[in-house]
């Protein structure tokens, strides 16, 4: 079924044969795999370096990101926020 140029969700669902209410992950049908990052010391070391760099140098405040995201799709859409230096007290 096509709805105003958009394909109805039940037409693109890859879980054929299931009732629409059963198409969401319900535990029985959810595929899981171990997170490779759990055992990856290099990943965590890099993440720690980036976090330390952000703590030392600054970053983009959450309020700036939220303001930018709220502007999406409006006539007054804002440009992406710029990082700010951290003010050391």
BELPEDA-V183263 format. One record per residue. N is the residue number from 1. PHI is phi in degrees with one decimal (999 if undefined). OMEGA is omega as a letter, one per 40 degrees, with the letter a starting at -180 (999 if undefined). Layout:
# BELPEDA-V183263
((N:PHI:OMEGA) (N:PHI:OMEGA))
This chain:
# BELPEDA-V183263
((1:999:i) (2:-107.8:a) (3:-117.1:i) (4:55.6:i) (5:85.9:i) (6:-112.9:i) (7:-75.7:i) (8:-62.0:a) (9:-53.7:a) (10:-66.2:a) (11:-82.6:a) (12:-107.1:a) (13:-68.7:a) (14:-92.1:i) (15:-98.8:a) (16:-64.1:i) (17:87.8:i) (18:-99.5:i) (19:-63.6:a) (20:-55.1:a) (21:-68.7:a) (22:-97.2:a) (23:-75.1:i) (24:-79.4:i) (25:-60.6:a) (26:-125.3:i) (27:92.4:i) (28:-74.7:a) (29:-111.7:a) (30:-85.3:i) (31:-87.0:i) (32:-127.3:i) (33:-143.7:a) (34:-62.5:i) (35:-77.6:a) (36:-63.8:a) (37:-73.1:a) (38:-61.0:a) (39:-110.7:a) (40:-100.9:a) (41:-62.1:i) (42:-64.2:i) (43:-60.2:a) (44:-67.9:i) (45:-64.3:i) (46:-64.6:i) (47:-61.6:i) (48:-63.0:i) (49:-59.8:a) (50:-64.9:i) (51:-64.9:i) (52:-63.2:i) (53:-61.6:i) (54:-66.2:i) (55:-62.5:i) (56:-74.9:a) (57:-100.7:a) (58:113.4:a) (59:-179.3:i) (60:-102.5:i) (61:-62.4:a) (62:-55.7:a) (63:-59.7:i) (64:-66.3:i) (65:-66.0:i) (66:-62.4:i) (67:-61.3:i) (68:-62.8:a) (69:-66.3:i) (70:-63.5:a) (71:-82.0:a) (72:-59.0:i) (73:77.2:i) (74:-101.3:i) (75:-71.1:a) (76:-112.6:a) (77:-63.7:a) (78:-88.4:i) (79:-72.9:i) (80:-57.5:i) (81:-69.9:i) (82:-97.7:i) (83:-62.1:i) (84:-117.1:i) (85:-68.0:i) (86:-75.2:i) (87:-95.2:a) (88:-84.6:a) (89:-104.1:999))
